[in-house]
């Protein structure tokens, strides 16, 4: 009855909004933009040619790949399969044509999100060959990594250019697309890990009125309803609106599990005049899950032997029905953009986000087959299960900002695109004060047998501020065009970082790290032999805040941050755009300090009393070589492709411990590839047949190291996704039916492996998460 009420309420609310916007749309509205409007004033949903009059910072023209909705005979959303992005967003540098960008930037465009029926942002990762996920409880709450480097909780992830929390769920229905800048970007975005920039673009109001209703079902029973309403009202369409609602509630991918997703968001554009626009965005997203697969820890002693057990089949439940979590993410964002004249503009923006979670899962550990585990001897392929009330961070509160001033000047024959600005963020972490429920041993189980079903849901109590970090950067840059063939780009950043943390709930925050004017430079040379080709070389250095040692009596420097780290990169690349196809390839060498636990030298009396006296320090360098390539667009008539591969050699060099020197980095795949094909039947086959389209996606992941000594590896795997859609018209309105199956062969594989916290450490233990089983998706979408 509860589920029926939610469904009825959502459907009724969508209907009311539909009637309201239809009434508003009845008001005469000019479909023409403001006279003399610049890109800063009105952002349409159709891709535009990149403006050449001025580099407008923060304006994402062309990022929204949706078809402009004209009430007549037009294509349904996504069915054109536009898989190539010509324009990329580079924060303070504004929008750039990909051929004028000396970085490797790969994207998942809007049409891929729609046609592949993607439900959460992390599902986009598999389409980018240099990106992996470190699953933190569920694929919806993963920490991303690029080129074998782990991203930070906040500094590497951005929403419309503003920092957001990476490890909280987001609905894919909320955003338009994803683009990832692989490599160092500290000179543009301030201190961050060398994992690049994950930039998510919000859906914006469309120029023409749109009412879209999508209903569907995922897995073995998760009904989903999504309403998306957009348009403009007022004289010359001065007020743009986009209202987006989502409700999904049902059984996840295994019997006895549950998943619930609920979202409401509003995005508004207010055009004060033809040169000034204010953007306001707000969203609320709730994600609850029960009974889904847990992660598996690897003991320091290993699992016995030299290989991991086969990954479990997650269609069989491996956790109690009460285990899981509740997550709630509230995001508020505002920007003002103003075009001063044809050469100068500015953008101001701010964001506040509160990402809260309640975690009451289980912690499972793979048994060492050579030792006794829960009374079993030779227990290879078994695991012990334990339920504890976790007291790690359960609330992240973030405030981020941007302010950019862009312009174009000429010095003789040279053209300069200039930027001066600042960006940064403040984040506070909050932890529970303590556990209410005592730890519970749930028993020992086989990966292919019965699952834990006993125990009770653990609870904790209280809340205190456990840490805070403030980061702000001052940025200047110049892109100097020498002639039509040669350009030079340089960006410099000076950053201020302050970190504070508390030892426990009874101690106050104390400063663990503070630095001023930390310097990050980047310089590039671009050569264009023809208008559709670019060869570039980029060198960059970037600062990143040092990780903080966990609270533990085993470490001599507990709760202290390491000194600021410096990453370095050399990259050379080539880009080609031919008709409706785009190709890019890049080779790179990147290095970054690697933190690890090292036995204390000359221990004092206090250290000697410790059970395991160690010092947390930089004990080596992560050195990554690699080559990555991607092809996107329409390679043949009616055949779209988004494909790529990355070869990576990621090693720990100059290690403090000789046993770890020249070892593979845990979780970094030596080879990763993905190929998505989308074929539409040609119009020559008739109006009925030409509505059909078929897609297939093949994803390959190479054999990854599962521990720092490289005695364990995950093995490689290949998954296959298949799908089809049929588009048709009812009373001249476009409707489309989509059906797909992920992991069609029901491959069993370890999807994620990483070392323990803090990030980048060479702790003895690692965490493993299995990949999802075969999952079905069905969606029916109608536009009115």
Buried (B, 14 or more C-beta within 10 A) or exposed (E): EEEEEBBEEBBEBBEEBBEEBBEBBEEEBEEEBBEEBBBBBBBBBBBBEBBEEBBBBBBBBBBBBBBBBEEEEBBBBBBBBBBBBBBBBBBBBBBBBBBBBBBBBBBBBBBBBBBBBBBBBBBBBBBBBBBBBBBBBBBBBBBBBBBBBBBBBBBBBBBBBBBBBBBBBBBBBBBBBBBBBBBBBBBBBBBBBBBBBBBBBBBBBBBBBBBBBBBBBBBBBBBBBBBBBBBBBBEBBBBBBBBBBBBBBBBBBBEBBBBBBBBBBBBBBBBEEBBBBBBBBBBBBBBBBBBBBBBBBBBEEBBBEEBBBBBBBBBBBBBBBBBBBBBBBBBBBBBBBBBBEEBBBBBBBBBBBBBBBBBBBBBBBBBBBBBEBBEBEBBBBBBBBBBBBBBEBBBBBBBBBBBBBBBBEEEEEEBBBBBBBBBBBBBBBBBBBEBEBEEBEBBBBBBBEEBBBEBEBBEBEEBBBBBBBBBBBBBBBBBBBEEEEEBBBBBBBBBBBBBBBBEEBEEEBEEBBEBEEBBBBBBBBBEBEEEEBBBBBBBBBBBBBBBBBBBEEBBBBBBBBBEBBBBBBBBBBBBBBEEBBBBBBBBBBBBBBBBBBBEBEEBEEEBEEBEEBBBBBBBBBBBBBBBBBBBBBBBEEBEBBBBBBBBBBBBBBBBBBEEBEEBBBBBBBBBBBBBBBBBBBEEEEEEEEBBBBEBBBBBBBBBBBBBBBBBBBBBBBEBBBBBBBBBBBEEEBBBBBBBBBBBBEBBBBBBBBBBBBBBBBBBBEBBBBBBBBBBBBBBBBBBB
